[in-house]
């Protein structure tokens, strides 16, 4: 099966339990790509990770979403209207 990236967010009080984080990291198909105090970015098979997260209290899982960065550079449409030809 193909792996995808998922964001796991801890919604409980305080820091996430280290045992929960270890269980995610120990999944055979899972790779913890990045982490922050309350979130994990995990690359894994969806079904395997979903079954684990469903058994962990106060964790939610969502697929990673990417947004294109807008091009903010100024563009020249042509010469100014009063330019000599």
DAJOBEL-V443917 format. One record per pair of residues at least 4 apart in sequence whose ideal C-beta (glycine too) atoms are under 6 Angstrom apart, sorted by the first residue. I is the first residue (numbers start at 1). J is the second residue. If there is no record, write none. Layout:
BEGIN
I;J, I;J
END
This chain:
BEGIN
1;45, 3;43, 3;44, 3;45, 4;46, 5;43, 5;64, 6;42, 6;49, 6;61, 6;63, 7;41, 7;62, 7;64, 8;40, 8;42, 8;59, 8;61, 9;39, 9;60, 10;16, 10;38, 10;58, 10;59, 11;58, 12;58, 16;20, 16;21, 20;56, 25;32, 29;44, 29;45, 29;48, 30;42, 30;44, 31;43, 32;40, 32;42, 33;41, 33;43, 34;41, 35;40, 44;49, 46;50, 53;59, 53;61, 79;83
END
